[in-house]
Amino acid sequence: MELLGLALAIPAVVVANVCYVLLVRFGFHRFPKLRRWLLWPSYLVLGGAIIEIALVAAIGALRARTLIGPTFLAVHLVVFLLGAPSLANALVLSRHGFWAKRWYLAVVMCCAFGLFLVFFQVSVGEALDGVL
């Protein structure tokens, strides 16, 4: 059953990331005030992702949950759900404009990060709840 879920998740992640990067590039990019409101939370989510990935890599998901408590699962789910959109916001809405002009490369990076987060979620879920 898990294999079916992963088989369905991969195209869903790709389609969702392509649509969101296009929305950010051709929709949100036009509104400078909205840019500020989207960038700072995105940086927080990406910082949380880096910390969580490093923590799970260093001590494992079970020990991380034991160390942090129930907050770990909440932070993990926020990172899982908002990680790839936050990366799209950070890349495309930045002031440098490199990624805004090359939004198709941002799509590739966001899809790769989104797929990584799906497999990371499966790994953390199996460590915390066991194989279902």
N, C-alpha and C positions, 0 to 999 in steps of 0.2 A: 504494500500500500504506500509505503514511503517513497518507493521508486516512482510510482505514478504521480505523487505529489511533486516530486522534483522535476519530473518530465513536464508537468503543467506549469511549474513555477518559472522555468527557464524562459519560455516565450513570453510569459506575462511580465517578467522583469525587463526583458528587452523592449517590449512594446511600451510599457509604462515609462521607462527611461527616455525613449525616443520622444514620446509625447510631451513629457515634462520639460526636457531640454528645449524642445521647440517652443513650448509655452513661455519658458523663461527668456529665451533669446528674442522671440518676436512679439512677446506680450509684455512681460514684466520689465524688460530692458528699457522700455520707453518711459518709464515712470521713475525718476530719480529718487523721489521720496520713498517709494515702495522698496527701492533697492536697499536703503539703510535698514528698514524693518525686516528684510529677509536675510541680510548678510550676518548680523550679529547672532541671531539664534542658530544659523547654519554653522558658524564657527564654533559655537558651544557644542552642537551635536557632533561635529567632526572631532573636536577635542575629546569629548566623551567616548567616541568610537576608538580613538587612538589609545586612550587610557584603558578601556575595557579589553581591547584586543591584546594589549601588552600584559595586562593582569591575567587574563585567561591563558595566554601563552606561557607566562611565568609560573603560575601556581595552579592552574586548572579551574574549570568552571565551578566545581563543587566547593573547593576551598575558597574561591572568591565569593560565592554566595554565603558561605559560613562566616567569612570575615566581614562582609558588608551588611549582610542581612537581607530582608525582603526588598530593600531598595535596589539591590542588584538586578533583580528580574525586571523591575520598572525601567531602569536605565537601559538594560539590554533591549527591551522591546522598543523603546524610543529610538535607540541607535539603529535597530533593525528596520523599523518602519521609515525613519526620516534620514537615514544615512546617505543613500544615493541622491535624493532630492537636495539635501544639504550640500553635497559635493557639486551638484549642478549649479546651485545658487552661488557657491563660493567661486567656481570657475568662471561662469558666464557673466555674473553681475559685478565682478571685480573691476576696478578702475583702469587696469592696464589694457583691457580690450583685446588681448591676444586670443583668449578663448572665445570671446564673443564673435570674432571674425571666423574662427575655426570651430564653430559649434559642433560640427560633425565629429571632431576629435573628443570633445567633451562628452558626446553621446557614447563613444567607445569606452572612455574612462568610467563613466557612470554605470554603464552596463556591466563592465568588469567588476566594479565595486559592489554593485547590487547583487551579482551572482556570488561574489565572495561572501556577502552578508547572508545570503540564503544558506549556503553551506555552513557558515559559521553558526547560524541559528540552529541548524540540524545538529551540529556537533554539541553545542551548549545544551540544547533540549535533551539529547540522549544522555549527556553527562548528568543532568539534573533529574530527569524523570525516568531514565532507563529507556531501553529500546521498546517501542510500542508495537 
